[in-house]
């Protein structure tokens, strides 16, 4: 069973799942308990990037994968949500660690949205019926660093962040002009994972090998 008693948290989770199902109508969600009062919901975005939203909730098991549409329908119905039988075999790959991420730098959210806008335009020019070319998705578009760590962010991570609408904005569509100049996203990393935290959720991807750095 999944118990989300706070109406605001139910709405947060429902919004997250609605966006995931918009990207993939057959999306599954992996629910993982964090302590006694929090549950992290993970989905695959279709960009080889994971997205997560953590809400105040109770979960009867430590870790389970179920249909996103089932959870969304349960949230709309109210009360406790019977998750039924797990679909653990439908989840591909590992999750990033819950801890151990180091804060590398903060980036203006507008910068990420501007990069996404440029990427969409390039995808229209060079894409196909199968979506943006892999060369565009894998292109490094942002590099951040601190004294110990240098992190390259590929376009696919930026696309995933904006596709999940994790950055607050005014209007129906996230555009760079509708993002507050003071809004930031935080780049964190371990030796093997990259994570970007925005106000409404986070995206994560395994860090790849060396990728040539191009100006952005």
N, C-alpha and C positions, 0 to 999 in steps of 0.2 A: 504494500500500500504506500501511496505517496500522500502526505498531508501538507497542504499549503494553506494555512488558516488566514494569513494576512491578505486582504483583498488587493492591496498594492503589489504584493509579491506574486499573487496569482496573475495579475495583469502583466507584470514584468516577464514572467515565464511564458505566458501566452503570446506576448509580442515576439519574444525570442523564437519560439517555435513556429509562429506564423511566417517569419522571415526565412527560417530554415526550410520550411515546406514550400515556400515560394521558389527557392532555388532547386529543390528536389521534392516533388510531391510524395515520394516514397521514403523520405528521410527517416532514419532511426535516430533516437536520442539515447545517449549513455548517461545514466544518472549515477552519480557517485557521492556517497555521504562524506561530509567533512565535519567531524565532530558530532555533537548532538543536535545542533540547531541549523546547520547549513547543508545544502545539497547543490552540487555543481552539475549542470546539464551541458553535455558535450554533443556537438554535431559536426559532421563533415560538410564543408562548404562547396565542394566541387572544384576548388582551386588547389587541391592537395594541401589544404590548410584547415586546421580545426578551429572551431569557435566555441566559446564557453560563456555561460552566464550563471552566476552563483546567487541563489535565493535562500531566504530563511524558510526552511521546510523540514519535515521529518520523512525519513525513508526507512522502510522496514528491513532492507538489506543493505549491505555495504556498497554493492556495485551491480547494476543491471542495465541491459539494453532493451528498449521497447520501441514500438512505432511512435513516431512523433505525432501522428494524427490521433492516436489513442489518448495520449497525454493531453493534447489540445482539447479534445472533446470532453475529457474528464474535468479540465479546468473550467470549461464553459458550463458544465452541469452543476458544479459546486460540490462541496463535501469532500470526503476522502476519495482518492482515485485508485481503483483497483488496476494494477499494472498487468495482471494476468501472467501468462507464461513469458519468460524472458526470451529475447532474440539475440543472445550473446554471440552466436556464430555470424550474425549480420554485421558485427563491428570489425573493421579491418584495421590492424595496426595498434600501436601502443599509445597511451596518453603521456603527456609530459609530466614530470614530477610535480607534486603539489608545492614543494619547497625548493630552495636552493637557487632561485633566480636572483641575479644581481641587477640593480638599477643601473642602466648605462647612460641614458640621457632622456630629456623631455623634448618633444617636437611639437610645434604648433599644429593643431588638427587641420587647419586650413591647408598646410603643406601636403598632407596626405590626400585630402580631397582634390587639390589641384593636380597631384600626380595621377589620381584615378581618372580625372577628366581628360588629361592628356592621353592616358592609356586607352580610354574608351574611343577617343578619336582615332588613334593609331589602329585599334582593333577593327574599326569600321573600314579603314583604308586597306588593311592587310589581312584581315581575318577571313574566315570561310564559314560554311554552314556548321562546322564543328566547333566554332568559337574562336577566341583569340589564338594566334600562333604561339607555340610553346616558347619560341625565341623571345616573344614579348613578355610572356608570363614569367620567364626565368631571368629577365633583365634586372640587374641591380639598379634601383632608382633612388636609393637613399642609403647613406652610410653614416652611422653614429659611432662615437667612441668615447671612452674615458681613459684613465691612466693605464688600465690593464686590459681592456676589451675593445675590439673593433668589430662591429656588427654590420653586415650588409643586408638590406631589406629588398627582396625581389618584388616585382609588380604583382605577382599572384597574392602576396600577403596584403598589399594595399587594396587590391580588388576585393578580397575576402572581407576586410574590415569595413569597407564602404557598402558592400552588398548586404551585410548584416545590419547596416544602419546603426552602428554603435556610437557614432559621433552626433551629439545633439545639434540641431539646426532649426532654423525657422523656415516654414514652408513644407510642402509635401515631398520635396526631393532634396537630397543633400547636394548642395552646390557650394563652391568655395566662398562665394559672396554672402552666403547665409550662415556661415560659421563665425562665432564670436572670435575676435583676435586673441583673446586670453585663453581660449579652450586649448588644452594640450592632450597629447597622448604620451604614454610612458613606454619606452623601449627597455625591455629586460631580457636577460639571456643567461643560459648556463653554457657549458662547453658544447652541448649538443642540441639545445633548443633555443629558438627565438620566440619571444612573446611580446605582443603590443597590447597594452591596456588602455582602453578608452572608457568614457563615462558609463556606457551601457553594456559593456562586455569586452572580452578579450579574444584575440586570435593567436594561434601558436603553430609553429612549423619547425621541423627538424632543420638545423643549420647544415647547409650543403658544404661541399668542398670549395676550394678557391674559385671565385667567379671574378672575371675582369671588372674592375671598377671603371665606370664611365661617368662623366659629369652629369648631374641631374639638377 
